Amino acid sequence: MATPITSIKRTERTEIEVQEEKLAELQKLLAEQEDSIQKIMEITGELHDIGALDALQAMLQAKEKIAGIAVGQVSREPVTNMLNNLMAAAGTLTAIDPATIQKLSQSVQRGLHEAELGNGENQKTGALQLMKSLNDPDINRALTFGMNFLKGMGKGLNEPAE
């Protein structure tokens, strides 16, 4: 029978052995990723040649000044107004049914197309023609839609702002 183990001997590696092991691992990684590393080196060389690395280094050194300028620009009234308007518009768009927006968009596109076709004819529209056009179902539909839109908008304008 074997003798029981009564003590464990730990072999501690020296600093030099640890560094040599890390260098060996790094060499193995470099050998495995040779193509990738070569491409990275080419990219950094190109960035250096055009001065982008110097510009990036200067930006990093001046990061506090740049951040201060950016915050100052963003906090200006026109920018905050724009951001508030964008958020309000986004809120409005999210409240509208996408099918309605799509139908309205297609209708506007078709209307613009028809307007372009009729624009080249250089016609004058008289009062009698205008009255007769109310009998056209397409024109009547658009006018009715517009009047309903204006009625709803008027009701909305009468309500206090939130």
N, CA and C of each residue as an Amber inpcrd file, in Angstrom:
protein
   486
   0.8210000  -1.1660000   0.0000000   0.0000000   0.0000000   0.0000000
   0.8750000   1.2430000   0.0000000   0.3750000   2.3130000  -0.6420000
   1.1520000   3.5410000  -0.7480000   1.0570000   4.3180000   0.5510000
   2.0340000   5.1280000   0.7410000   2.0390000   5.9400000   1.9630000
   1.0940000   7.1230000   1.7710000   0.3770000   7.4930000   2.7920000
  -0.5610000   8.6070000   2.6790000   0.1720000   9.9350000   2.4840000
  -0.4870000  10.8270000   1.7800000   0.0800000  12.1540000   1.5590000
  -0.1690000  12.9740000   2.8100000   0.8790000  13.4850000   3.3420000
   0.7440000  14.2620000   4.5760000   1.0200000  15.7460000   4.3620000
   1.6450000  16.0660000   3.2780000   1.8950000  17.4800000   3.0030000
   1.8290000  17.7260000   1.4950000   1.3760000  18.9200000   1.1680000
   1.2750000  19.3070000  -0.2410000   2.3330000  20.3600000  -0.4900000
   3.1320000  20.1010000  -1.4910000   4.1830000  21.0450000  -1.8360000
   3.7010000  21.9070000  -2.9820000   3.6510000  23.1590000  -2.7300000
   3.2490000  24.1110000  -3.7590000   4.4740000  24.6570000  -4.4380000
   4.3930000  24.6110000  -5.7550000   5.5000000  25.2150000  -6.4860000
   5.0330000  26.5790000  -6.9710000   5.6220000  27.5700000  -6.4690000
   5.2660000  28.9180000  -6.8720000   6.1660000  29.3440000  -8.0080000
   5.5150000  29.8820000  -9.0260000   6.2710000  30.3190000 -10.1800000
   6.8430000  31.6980000  -9.9150000   7.9760000  31.9200000 -10.4840000
   8.6090000  33.2250000 -10.3220000   7.9660000  34.2140000 -11.2860000
   8.2540000  35.4620000 -11.0700000   7.7280000  36.5280000 -11.9310000
   8.1620000  36.3140000 -13.3780000   9.3770000  35.8850000 -13.5780000
   9.9070000  35.6680000 -14.9330000   9.1520000  34.5280000 -15.6140000
   8.8510000  33.4580000 -14.8830000   8.1150000  32.3330000 -15.4530000
   6.6890000  32.7550000 -15.8570000   6.0590000  33.5750000 -15.0340000
   4.7130000  34.0710000 -15.3470000   4.7550000  34.9250000 -16.6180000
   5.7500000  35.7990000 -16.7200000   5.8820000  36.6510000 -17.9020000
   6.1570000  35.8190000 -19.1490000   6.9990000  34.8060000 -19.0160000
   7.3000000  33.9440000 -20.1670000   6.0560000  33.1890000 -20.6190000
   5.2270000  32.7520000 -19.6630000   4.0000000  32.0440000 -20.0040000
   3.0190000  32.9860000 -20.7280000   2.9180000  34.2190000 -20.2440000
   2.0420000  35.1910000 -20.8800000   2.5330000  35.5330000 -22.2820000
   3.8410000  35.6640000 -22.4490000   4.4040000  35.9290000 -23.7730000
   4.1350000  34.7680000 -24.7340000   4.2170000  33.5590000 -24.2340000
   3.9440000  32.3960000 -25.0790000   2.4800000  32.3860000 -25.5160000
   1.5640000  32.7120000 -24.6020000   0.1420000  32.7810000 -24.9490000
  -0.1080000  33.8830000 -25.9790000   0.5510000  35.0210000 -25.7870000
   0.4030000  36.1320000 -26.7190000   0.9440000  35.7590000 -28.1010000
   2.0730000  35.0790000 -28.1430000   2.6270000  34.6480000 -29.4330000
   1.6730000  33.6930000 -30.1340000   1.0560000  32.8060000 -29.3730000
   0.1060000  31.8560000 -29.9490000  -1.0980000  32.6040000 -30.5320000
  -1.6320000  33.5740000 -29.7870000  -2.7600000  34.3750000 -30.2680000
  -2.3860000  35.1630000 -31.5220000  -1.1880000  35.7470000 -31.5290000
  -0.7360000  36.4970000 -32.6910000  -0.6310000  35.6020000 -33.9180000
  -0.1440000  34.3980000 -33.7230000  -0.0100000  33.4650000 -34.8420000
  -1.3900000  33.0500000 -35.3650000  -2.3450000  32.8540000 -34.4520000
  -3.6840000  32.4220000 -34.8580000  -4.4600000  33.5510000 -35.5520000
  -4.2340000  34.7670000 -35.1560000  -4.9910000  35.9150000 -35.6700000
  -4.1440000  36.8210000 -36.5670000  -3.2210000  36.2500000 -37.2770000
  -2.2870000  37.0310000 -38.0780000  -3.0010000  37.9400000 -39.0850000
  -3.9810000  37.4050000 -39.8150000  -4.6860000  38.2040000 -40.8220000
  -5.4220000  39.3810000 -40.1910000  -6.1310000  39.1160000 -39.1010000
  -6.8840000  40.1820000 -38.4290000  -5.9620000  41.2730000 -37.9150000
  -4.8730000  40.8770000 -37.3170000  -3.9220000  41.8530000 -36.7600000
  -3.2960000  42.6740000 -37.8770000  -3.0010000  42.0140000 -38.9910000
  -2.4120000  42.7420000 -40.1260000  -3.4080000  43.7830000 -40.6570000
  -4.6840000  43.4330000 -40.7410000  -5.6990000  44.3890000 -41.1970000
  -5.8230000  45.5540000 -40.2200000  -5.7900000  45.2550000 -38.9380000
  -5.8680000  46.3190000 -37.9230000  -4.6840000  47.2560000 -38.0600000
  -3.5270000  46.7010000 -38.2880000  -2.3320000  47.5310000 -38.4390000
  -2.4370000  48.4060000 -39.6990000  -2.9800000  47.8570000 -40.7820000
  -3.1600000  48.6370000 -42.0010000  -4.1460000  49.7830000 -41.7700000
  -5.2380000  49.4770000 -41.0630000  -6.2480000  50.5040000 -40.7830000
  -5.6500000  51.6120000 -39.9270000  -4.9420000  51.2440000 -38.8710000
  -4.3450000  52.2790000 -38.0150000  -3.2860000  53.0670000 -38.7730000
  -2.5830000  52.4190000 -39.6810000  -1.6020000  53.1300000 -40.5090000
  -2.2830000  54.1670000 -41.3900000  -3.4010000  53.7790000 -42.0110000
  -4.1640000  54.7200000 -42.8480000  -4.7050000  55.8700000 -42.0040000
  -5.2360000  55.5550000 -40.8280000  -5.7530000  56.6060000 -39.9410000
  -4.6400000  57.5590000 -39.5170000  -3.4620000  57.0230000 -39.2920000
  -2.3240000  57.8640000 -38.9230000  -1.9130000  58.7620000 -40.0980000
  -1.8950000  58.1720000 -41.2960000  -1.4810000  58.9350000 -42.4810000
  -2.3990000  60.1290000 -42.7520000  -3.6980000  59.9680000 -42.5290000
  -4.6220000  61.0750000 -42.8080000  -4.7860000  62.0070000 -41.6020000
  -4.1250000  61.6940000 -40.5160000  -4.1600000  62.5780000 -39.3460000
  -5.3270000  62.3320000 -38.4090000  -6.0860000  61.2680000 -38.6450000
  -7.2560000  61.0020000 -37.8080000  -6.8560000  60.6050000 -36.3920000
  -5.7680000  59.8890000 -36.2530000  -5.3460000  59.4880000 -34.9120000
  -4.9100000  60.6960000 -34.0840000  -4.2220000  61.6460000 -34.7200000
  -3.8250000  62.8630000 -34.0060000  -5.0550000  63.6490000 -33.5700000
  -6.0470000  63.7340000 -34.4650000  -7.2800000  64.4530000 -34.1330000
  -8.0130000  63.7590000 -32.9950000  -8.0680000  62.4430000 -33.0460000
  -8.7260000  61.6740000 -31.9820000  -8.0030000  61.8490000 -30.6480000
  -6.6870000  61.8310000 -30.6950000  -5.9010000  62.0180000 -29.4730000
  -6.1400000  63.4170000 -28.9030000  -6.1850000  64.4220000 -29.7530000
  -6.4520000  65.7880000 -29.2850000  -7.8540000  65.8940000 -28.6890000
  -8.8200000  65.2120000 -29.3120000 -10.1810000  65.2260000 -28.7700000
 -10.2420000  64.5570000 -27.4060000  -9.5260000  63.4690000 -27.2520000
  -9.5160000  62.7830000 -25.9540000  -8.8680000  63.6400000 -24.8720000
  -7.8210000  64.3740000 -25.2520000  -7.1600000  65.2400000 -24.2820000
  -8.0490000  66.4250000 -23.9050000  -8.8970000  66.8560000 -24.8290000
  -9.7620000  68.0120000 -24.5780000 -11.1990000  67.5820000 -24.3060000
 -11.4020000  66.3600000 -23.8160000 -12.7500000  65.8190000 -23.6620000
 -13.6230000  66.6520000 -22.7360000 -13.0690000  67.2370000 -21.6990000
 -13.8730000  68.0410000 -20.7760000 -14.3470000  69.3320000 -21.4450000
 -13.4650000  69.9590000 -22.2220000 -13.8580000  71.1700000 -22.9380000
 -14.9190000  70.8510000 -23.9860000 -14.7210000  69.7460000 -24.7110000
 -15.6720000  69.3490000 -25.7510000 -17.0300000  69.0300000 -25.1270000
 -17.0200000  68.3230000 -24.0000000 -18.2790000  68.0030000 -23.3240000
 -18.9800000  69.2780000 -22.8750000 -18.2300000  70.2390000 -22.3830000
 -18.8150000  71.5170000 -21.9590000 -19.4500000  72.2570000 -23.1200000
 -18.7650000  72.2600000 -24.2640000 -19.3050000  72.9150000 -25.4520000
 -20.5750000  72.2070000 -25.9130000 -20.5360000  70.8740000 -25.9290000
 -21.7010000  70.1000000 -26.3770000 -22.9030000  70.3540000 -25.4680000
 -22.6740000  70.3610000 -24.1660000 -23.7690000  70.6180000 -23.2310000
 -24.2980000  72.0370000 -23.4240000 -23.4140000  72.9910000 -23.6350000
 -23.8280000  74.3670000 -23.8720000 -24.6680000  74.4990000 -25.1260000
 -24.2860000  73.7880000 -26.1940000 -25.0310000  73.8540000 -27.4430000
 -26.4000000  73.1810000 -27.3180000 -26.4310000  72.0530000 -26.6410000
 -27.6890000  71.3150000 -26.4970000 -28.6760000  72.0590000 -25.6090000
 -28.1690000  72.8250000 -24.6550000 -29.0710000  73.5080000 -23.7280000
 -29.5610000  74.8580000 -24.2560000 -29.1550000  75.2530000 -25.4580000
 -29.6570000  76.4990000 -26.0530000 -31.1460000  76.3520000 -26.3510000
 -31.8590000  77.4820000 -26.2930000 -33.3150000  77.4590000 -26.4620000
 -33.7610000  76.8830000 -27.8090000 -33.1390000  77.2400000 -28.9360000
 -33.6060000  76.6390000 -30.1970000 -33.4810000  75.1160000 -30.2100000
 -32.4160000  74.6040000 -29.6060000 -32.2150000  73.1490000 -29.5950000
 -33.2390000  72.4880000 -28.6730000 -33.4690000  73.0670000 -27.5020000
 -34.4570000  72.4720000 -26.5940000 -35.8540000  72.5590000 -27.2030000
 -36.1450000  73.6630000 -27.9160000 -37.4430000  73.7650000 -28.5960000
 -37.5820000  72.6670000 -29.6510000 -36.5080000  72.4520000 -30.4150000
 -36.5480000  71.4190000 -31.4390000 -36.7790000  70.0460000 -30.8090000
 -36.0710000  69.7470000 -29.7300000 -36.2350000  68.4530000 -29.0720000
 -37.6530000  68.2960000 -28.5230000 -38.1940000  69.3670000 -27.9210000
 -39.5650000  69.3120000 -27.4160000 -40.5580000  69.1070000 -28.5550000
 -40.3320000  69.7780000 -29.6820000 -41.2090000  69.6130000 -30.8350000
 -41.1280000  68.1950000 -31.3990000 -39.9160000  67.6510000 -31.4570000
 -39.7510000  66.2790000 -31.9440000 -40.4770000  65.2860000 -31.0470000
 -40.3680000  65.4920000 -29.7320000 -41.0490000  64.5850000 -28.8060000
 -42.5560000  64.7150000 -28.9380000 -43.0580000  65.9460000 -29.1070000
 -44.5020000  66.1460000 -29.2840000 -44.9760000  65.5100000 -30.5880000
 -44.1990000  65.6820000 -31.6620000 -44.5640000  65.0830000 -32.9500000
 -44.5430000  63.5600000 -32.8590000 -43.5520000  63.0270000 -32.1710000
 -43.4760000  61.5690000 -32.0020000 -44.6730000  61.0720000 -31.2050000
 -45.0630000  61.8160000 -30.1750000 -46.2370000  61.4430000 -29.3970000
 -47.4950000  61.4640000 -30.2400000 -47.6090000  62.4590000 -31.1020000
 -48.7730000  62.5500000 -31.9890000 -48.7910000  61.3830000 -32.9610000
 -47.6430000  61.0910000 -33.5530000 -47.5750000  59.9940000 -34.5170000
 -47.8730000  58.6370000 -33.8760000 -47.4590000  58.4490000 -32.6290000
 -47.7220000  57.1650000 -31.9790000 -49.1950000  57.0140000 -31.6220000
 -49.9100000  58.1330000 -31.5050000 -51.3310000  58.0680000 -31.1610000
 -52.2150000  57.8030000 -32.3760000 -51.6800000  57.9730000 -33.5890000
 -52.4690000  57.8030000 -34.8070000 -52.2850000  56.3870000 -35.3340000
 -53.3800000  55.8180000 -35.8030000 -53.3530000  54.4790000 -36.3830000
 -52.4510000  54.4750000 -37.6240000 -51.4890000  53.5480000 -37.7030000
 -50.5770000  53.5070000 -38.8550000 -51.3040000  53.3330000 -40.1920000
 -52.4160000  52.6210000 -40.2030000 -53.1530000  52.4320000 -41.4570000
 -53.7080000  53.7660000 -41.9490000 -54.1420000  54.6120000 -41.0190000
 -54.6500000  55.9310000 -41.3880000 -53.5430000  56.7880000 -41.9820000
 -52.3710000  56.7670000 -41.3480000 -51.2260000  57.5350000 -41.8560000
 -50.8340000  57.0360000 -43.2410000 -50.8250000  55.7210000 -43.4210000
 -50.4450000  55.1630000 -44.7100000 -51.4410000  55.5760000 -45.7970000
 -52.7380000  55.4910000 -45.4910000 -53.7600000  55.8710000 -46.4710000
 -53.6670000  57.3540000 -46.8050000 -53.4690000  58.1850000 -45.7800000
 -53.3460000  59.6280000 -46.0060000 -52.1060000  59.9410000 -46.8420000
 -51.0020000  59.2620000 -46.5390000 -49.7660000  59.4770000 -47.2860000
 -49.9360000  59.0920000 -48.7530000 -50.5630000  57.9590000 -48.9950000
 -50.7900000  57.5300000 -50.3780000 -51.7170000  58.5090000 -51.1020000
 -52.7220000  59.0060000 -50.3910000 -53.6460000  59.9650000 -50.9930000
 -52.9410000  61.2710000 -51.3380000 -52.0640000  61.7300000 -50.4580000
 -51.3050000  62.9560000 -50.7300000 -50.4050000  62.7530000 -51.9370000
 -49.7510000  61.5950000 -52.0160000 -48.8890000  61.3110000 -53.1620000
 -49.6860000  61.3110000 -54.4700000 -50.8370000  60.6750000 -54.4320000
 -51.6660000  60.6280000 -55.6390000 -52.1650000  62.0260000 -56.0020000
 -52.5610000  62.8000000 -54.9760000 -53.0070000  64.1690000 -55.2230000
 -51.9150000  65.0220000 -55.8310000 -50.6910000  64.8770000 -55.3510000
 -49.5650000  65.6290000 -55.9170000 -49.3170000  65.2240000 -57.3690000
 -49.4560000  63.9370000 -57.6400000 -49.2660000  63.4590000 -59.0110000
 -50.3170000  64.0770000 -59.9410000 -51.5720000  64.0410000 -59.4990000
 -52.6490000  64.6330000 -60.2950000 -52.4250000  66.1320000 -60.4780000
 -51.9640000  66.8050000 -59.4310000 -51.7170000  68.2460000 -59.5130000
 -50.6120000  68.5470000 -60.5190000 -49.5650000  67.7200000 -60.5400000
 -48.4850000  67.9200000 -61.5000000 -48.9820000  67.7370000 -62.9310000
 -49.8440000  66.7370000 -63.1390000 -50.3860000  66.5000000 -64.4830000
 -51.2340000  67.6770000 -64.9380000 -52.0680000  68.2090000 -64.0420000
 -52.9480000  69.3040000 -64.3980000 -52.2560000  70.6430000 -64.4400000
 -51.1060000  70.7520000 -63.8270000 -50.3850000  72.0220000 -63.7480000
 -49.8600000  72.4620000 -65.0990000 -49.5430000  71.5420000 -65.9600000
 -48.9710000  71.8680000 -67.2560000 -49.9990000  72.3980000 -68.2400000
 -51.2770000  72.2900000 -67.9370000 -52.3190000  72.6970000 -68.8670000
 -52.5960000  74.1900000 -68.8370000 -52.1350000  74.9080000 -67.8310000
 -52.3180000  76.3590000 -67.6960000 -53.7840000  76.7740000 -67.8200000
 -54.6540000  76.0860000 -67.1160000 -56.0740000  76.3930000 -67.1660000
 -56.4330000  77.4080000 -66.0890000 -57.4740000  78.1830000 -66.3820000
 -58.0590000  79.0440000 -65.3770000 -59.3040000  78.3500000 -64.8690000
 -59.5240000  78.4340000 -63.5640000 -60.7130000  77.8360000 -62.9800000
 -61.6840000  78.9540000 -62.6490000 -62.8400000  78.8960000 -63.2540000
 -63.8650000  79.8930000 -62.9980000 -64.7610000  79.4720000 -61.8490000
 -65.5910000  80.3980000 -61.4110000 -66.4910000  80.1320000 -60.2860000
 -67.4800000  79.0250000 -60.6290000 -67.9550000  79.0020000 -61.8730000
 -68.9110000  77.9760000 -62.2750000 -68.2580000  76.5940000 -62.2840000
 -67.0180000  76.5420000 -62.7950000 -66.2790000  75.2600000 -62.7740000
 -66.0660000  74.7900000 -61.3420000 -65.7700000  75.7120000 -60.4540000
 -65.5530000  75.3700000 -59.0490000 -66.8210000  74.7800000 -58.4480000
 -67.9690000  75.3740000 -58.7470000 -69.2410000  74.8670000 -58.2220000
 -69.5650000  73.4960000 -58.8170000 -69.2880000  73.3090000 -60.1150000
 -69.5420000  72.0130000 -60.7540000 -68.6310000  70.9240000 -60.1850000
 -67.3940000  71.3040000 -59.8250000 -66.4410000  70.3050000 -59.3210000
 -66.8840000  69.7160000 -57.9810000 -67.7810000  70.3890000 -57.2870000
 -68.2930000  69.8380000 -56.0160000 -69.1020000  68.5690000 -56.2580000
 -69.6070000  68.3900000 -57.4720000 -70.3480000  67.1730000 -57.8040000
 -69.4240000  65.9910000 -58.0900000 -68.1490000  66.2610000 -58.3410000
 -67.1800000  65.1790000 -58.5610000 -66.9960000  64.4360000 -57.2340000
 -67.2240000  63.1050000 -57.2110000 -67.1500000  62.3650000 -55.9470000
 -65.7590000  62.4320000 -55.2860000 -64.6910000  62.4440000 -56.0790000
 -63.3420000  62.5000000 -55.5020000 -63.0950000  63.8470000 -54.8310000
 -63.4750000  64.9160000 -55.5100000 -63.2860000  66.2490000 -54.9370000
 -64.1660000  66.4160000 -53.7080000 -65.4030000  65.9390000 -53.7930000
 -66.3210000  66.0500000 -52.6600000 -65.7920000  65.2780000 -51.4560000
 -65.2300000  64.0890000 -51.7050000 -64.6730000  63.2690000 -50.6170000
 -63.5130000  64.0060000 -49.9380000 -62.6400000  64.6140000 -50.7430000
 -61.4900000  65.3340000 -50.1900000 -61.9410000  66.5660000 -49.4120000
 -62.9250000  67.2880000 -49.9580000 -63.4410000  68.4690000 -49.2600000
 -64.1130000  68.0900000 -47.9390000 -64.8890000  67.0090000 -47.9640000
 -65.5510000  66.5550000 -46.7410000 -64.5110000  66.1470000 -45.7010000
 -63.4970000  65.4370000 -46.1470000 -62.4080000  65.0490000 -45.2360000
 -61.7600000  66.2920000 -44.6470000 -61.4490000  67.2690000 -45.5000000
 -60.8090000  68.5010000 -45.0430000 -61.6780000  69.2720000 -44.0690000
 -62.9840000  69.3360000 -44.3460000 -63.8840000  70.0580000 -43.4400000
 -63.9850000  69.3530000 -42.0920000 -64.0530000  68.0150000 -42.1140000
 -64.0780000  67.2700000 -40.8530000 -62.7760000  67.4480000 -40.0780000
 -61.6810000  67.4630000 -40.8160000 -60.3790000  67.7050000 -40.1820000
 -60.3540000  69.0740000 -39.5260000 -60.8000000  70.0930000 -40.2540000
 -60.8150000  71.4520000 -39.7160000 -61.7490000  71.5750000 -38.5150000
 -62.8720000  70.8640000 -38.5390000 -63.8030000  70.8890000 -37.4110000
 -63.1480000  70.2900000 -36.1710000 -62.5070000  69.1470000 -36.3440000
 -61.8160000  68.5130000 -35.2170000 -60.6720000  69.3650000 -34.7060000
 -59.9370000  69.9750000 -35.6230000 -58.8310000  70.8440000 -35.2300000
 -59.3510000  72.0510000 -34.4630000 -60.4890000  72.6080000 -34.9080000
 -61.0860000  73.7360000 -34.1990000 -61.5080000  73.3580000 -32.7910000
 -62.0830000  72.1670000 -32.6470000 -62.4660000  71.6980000 -31.3070000
 -61.2230000  71.5660000 -30.4310000 -60.1480000  71.0470000 -31.0270000
 -58.8990000  70.8800000 -30.2720000 -58.3110000  72.2120000 -29.8780000
 -58.4300000  73.2120000 -30.7310000 -57.8970000  74.5440000 -30.4190000
 -58.7050000  75.2260000 -29.3050000 -59.9500000  74.8340000 -29.1420000
 -60.8080000  75.4160000 -28.1210000 -60.4990000  74.8560000 -26.7360000
 -59.8930000  73.6500000 -26.6830000 -59.5630000  73.0190000 -25.4050000
 -58.2830000  73.6360000 -24.8440000 -58.1720000  73.7100000 -23.5120000
 -56.9380000  74.2630000 -22.9240000 -55.7590000  73.3300000 -23.1810000
 -54.5780000  73.9150000 -23.3630000 -53.3610000  73.1220000 -23.5910000
 -52.9670000  72.3890000 -22.3350000 -52.4000000  71.2010000 -22.5300000
 -51.9760000  70.3880000 -21.3760000 -50.6330000  70.7980000 -20.8680000
